[in-house]
Amino acid sequence: MSQVLYILLGFFASLGVNFVIGQLLLRRLNIQLFRQEQPAIAIILGCSVWSLGMFLLAAAHLIHKGVLVGLAAAVMIIGWKFKAFVLPTQSFPPLPKTWKYVLGIIAAVFGVLYISNAMAPEISPDGMAYHLGLTTRYYREHGFHPITTNMYASLSQAMEMLFLLPYSIGRHPAAAMTHMIFLWLLPWMILCFGRRNGFVNAGALAAVLIFCAPVIGVDGISAYNDLATASAIFTVFYLVQLWKQQRQASLITAIGITAGFAFALKYTAFLALPYAVVTIIKELHRDRKPWHLPAAKVVAIASIFILPWMIKNTLFVGNPVSPFLNSVFPNHNIHIWFEASYKRNMSRYGMENLAWIPVETTIRGDKLGGLLGPMFVLLPLGLLGFRKRAARPLILAALLFTLPYPANIGTRFLIPSAPFWALSFAILLESIPHLALALALIHAALSWPDAIPLYSAKYTWRLNRIPWKSSLHIVDDDYYIGRNVGGYAMTREIERVVPIDKTVFGFDQIQEAYAKPKFMVSFQSAHGEIITDIFHSALMPSYLSTGRTTFNFPSQKLTRIRLVQTGNLPSEKWSMAEFRLFSQKSEVQRLPSWKLRSAPNSWDVQMAFDNSPVTRWSSWEPKRPGMFIEIQFPSPQLVDQVVLEVSRDQTPGYMALEGYDQYGNKYQLSNTPKESLVEAPEGWRLLSTRAMMARGIDYFLISETNYGYQDVKKNARYWGMELIAVKGTSRLYKLTGNTP
Amino acid sequence: MITMRFVLLLTIILITACSKAPESASIPSQQQDIRAADPPAVGRYVNMEDPLIKEYIVSGVVPAHAEAQWRWTQANPTFRFKLKKLENMRFHADFTINPTALTATGPVTIAWLINGHELVKETHTKEGFKKLEKAVPAEWLKSDVENIVSATIDKIYTSPEGEKYGFIISNLGFID
């Protein structure tokens, strides 16, 4: 039971601190709000500032429980001293009684569902894999250290910063409950928006649509960031509308803070800032008032919350907006090739026909990770209200914040725009309160866990039930997680048998929030992709470098030799395992004084000159003319043949060999290479393992669904691997590199 | 204004501080040749899910995903095996006559050949799983070079998509 107390303590500490900071900030800015809306806006502002504070502490490696709790206590004391808990007396007109009861009952019923699930051990996929996986790591390591092997560590992480305090007190569920704050806050603000602007029925209906939507419920009680992001975006909109009405200068500051916070929560919320800036400029320009300073102020203040994340990324991974725009900011941590395929995958989710997106996101839910509920099918009808003055900003915001959706068509990526769609639609029913009420009740009923299977696909991400015993932690946490999460037994085994300073490589994510050893996932970084390539190079027939591309030319003394790509092959990377030079049929000995260059990816150029058939230099970009790899000699070198050791996945040809003499004269040596094949020598599996070990991998995790599982299972000793654990269909091996 | 300058300065740092690719690199340490064995590339028996299945297949087998447990054959599936022992070997195969195919073609006759010698020829009138096991004369077999096993089916099933199928093979090879 003490666990429950700590969870609640962590949750209330988080809620209290953010509320107090926000209240003090609102007072400092002298922003006048209604009694009902002020706490919500205060919490958002408080979260913005507290998360930035946590960022600075993490950057200074000061994340310790004592520091966090001490700071929180200090904030609460200051709040007490300055009466931060006092709310304004001015209230909105009371809600109609019917809505009061309906909203109360829905809040109570769904509240039990939400709170019980949030208090139970964290079992959400991304929450376990990285949102809390990274939080626990920052907490354990007392702050940020460069993480170059996990692209998720490069996303903006204001939510993870907010998790640190509750995690330090109540561990994973306290963090999840902190995200749950926004599940309550967002519908509350929607309701307040309706009340403030004179469409109470619409506000109430939209609040219910958002609050009960199945994917919003399950996302909101998980250690995710989507509800926080949606709340921040909606707050920007709310404050901008308020500013349009009041033109209070200090609202500009609040808008800037919240817009910056939105980006800091999730890249996809970047539009909040241009939205605010453009609206402010448009309004002031229309009134013939100076707009430069207010617009600049919003940008400047937002930048205070945005730039830290970009600076961190620049310093740690060489790309301020990693893992995106890698062609603009080339770096060694995320391949351009990966980024392109990641974007393709996120924009398709394996769906053959995108016309089914409306059905998938509202009714079925299995292909796109959750559903919003059948009522959301009606929401685009909100566009019909464009002629209504009150609806216009909502419709524009709905369209604007839906713009990033095609980049990731998962249902939860509709959450940031959902409040605007819900309000735009609900406004149509403002004058038909009974219909609004009926739709709210139907949506709530259809969103209850027992009703969802009546229309959804069998396997969709949603809440299933009220887990009483698990939420009170009466049943063992491991039992609850193990029953709900595939692969958890192996995660716990890794935690048990792998020393904390060792690195495990695997092809699938594990629940890193529950295991301390470092884990490298094949697809999460360039380093992971290289390890995957090394593994496959010893196994996949098309990856074995048994091809030979030979260029013969008259013997010449050269100071530089350059191999240039001439083909334009968008579906193929350029790669080679070895680049060898010969003179009079003998290989020219490689000397330390040689200078190697390649473009692109000069970081890995040595892989083509390390005498290992399992490590390949690859462009990690589609083949295009002008790519090159070259050797510069300190003194003229006699060469008459170049041999490339390549894999069979390379289309032959499309290369030209150039040479330069000591005077800088350029010669076309050959562009007609001969292709041949050699037998694969033995021992490549062991070479592959040793190459992985040389890159810091200590353990190797492979599951039945991964390519090569059967081979490793059957031939572990040939790989130089020792079986450590078997859990279900996963096997954990220790890399020994020993000869069989 | 201080904030503005601060933001401007940070932006400049941000844009200019991105990691640059190294100008050049030197020759790395060289991987030494290792004396290590690999599992035999082709043995005397294979399951279709074997990671090295492609090494065993010579022709006549419909491609499947890497670890599929069975594969469709075409009219004349051919495999290769290596044997260290030739005496007292028996050929073994597990295969299935697909009901849809059988309905379309009627009874089918499959002949199994070892290095060109016909081992057995059977007519199958019923669908389902079949098991074949039969002794192979030692003089038909070769050691240390490839032994070619092939099957011929007299009638081919053409699917609605136009694909041509023989029967379904799960595993085959030599046992003693």
Contacts between the chains, C-beta under 8 A, distances in Angstrom:
chain1	res1	chain2	res2	distance
A	296	B	4	6.5
A	299	B	7	7.6
A	300	B	3	4.8
A	300	B	4	5.3
A	300	B	7	5.1
A	301	B	3	7.3
A	303	B	7	4.5
A	303	B	10	7.4
A	303	B	11	7.7
A	304	B	3	7.4
A	304	B	7	7.5
A	307	B	7	7.0
A	307	B	10	5.0
A	307	B	11	7.4
A	307	B	14	7.0
A	310	B	14	5.6
A	311	B	10	6.7
A	311	B	13	7.3
A	311	B	14	6.1
A	314	B	13	7.9
A	314	B	14	5.5
A	314	B	17	5.1
A	314	B	18	5.9
A	315	B	17	7.3
A	317	B	19	7.8
A	318	B	18	5.5
A	318	B	19	2.8
A	319	B	18	6.5
A	319	B	19	7.7
A	320	B	14	5.4
A	320	B	18	7.1
A	329	B	18	4.9
A	329	B	19	8.0
A	330	B	21	6.2
A	331	B	18	7.3
A	331	B	19	5.2
A	332	B	19	7.0
A	332	B	21	7.8
A	539	B	51	7.1
A	541	B	54	6.0
A	590	B	27	4.6
A	590	B	30	7.1
A	591	B	27	6.5
A	592	B	26	5.5
A	592	B	27	5.5
A	593	B	26	7.4
A	594	B	26	6.7
A	594	B	27	5.2
A	595	B	24	4.1
A	595	B	25	7.4
A	595	B	26	6.8
A	596	B	24	6.0
A	596	B	25	4.7
A	596	B	26	7.0
A	596	B	27	7.0
A	597	B	23	7.3
A	597	B	24	4.9
A	597	B	25	7.6
A	599	B	21	7.9
A	600	B	21	7.6
A	601	B	21	7.5
A	602	B	21	4.5
A	602	B	22	5.5
A	602	B	23	7.7
A	602	B	24	7.4
A	602	B	25	6.9
A	603	B	21	6.1
A	603	B	22	6.5
A	605	B	25	5.3
A	606	B	25	5.2
A	606	B	26	7.9
A	606	B	27	7.4
A	606	B	28	4.1
A	609	B	27	5.5
A	609	B	28	6.4
A	610	B	28	4.8
A	610	B	29	7.2
A	610	B	30	6.4
A	610	B	31	5.6
A	611	B	30	4.1
A	611	B	31	4.4
A	611	B	32	7.8
A	612	B	31	3.7
A	615	B	31	7.9
A	632	B	24	7.1
A	682	B	36	6.5
A	682	B	37	5.6
A	682	B	38	4.3
A	683	B	34	5.2
A	683	B	35	7.0
A	683	B	36	3.4
A	683	B	37	6.8
A	683	B	38	6.2
A	684	B	38	6.7
A	685	B	36	7.8
A	685	B	38	6.1
A	686	B	34	6.2
A	686	B	36	4.2
A	687	B	31	7.1
A	687	B	34	6.3
A	687	B	36	7.6
A	690	B	34	7.7
A	691	B	31	7.9
A	707	B	66	5.8
A	707	B	67	7.8
A	708	B	51	6.8
A	709	B	67	7.2
A	710	B	49	6.1
A	710	B	50	6.9
A	710	B	51	4.8
A	710	B	67	5.9
A	711	B	51	3.7
A	711	B	52	7.5
A	714	B	39	7.2
A	714	B	51	7.3
A	715	B	38	7.9
A	715	B	39	4.6
A	718	B	36	7.5
A	718	B	37	6.5
A	718	B	38	5.8
A	718	B	39	5.3
A	720	B	36	7.9
A	739	B	34	7.3
A	739	B	35	7.3
A	739	B	36	5.2
A	740	B	36	6.5
A	740	B	37	5.7
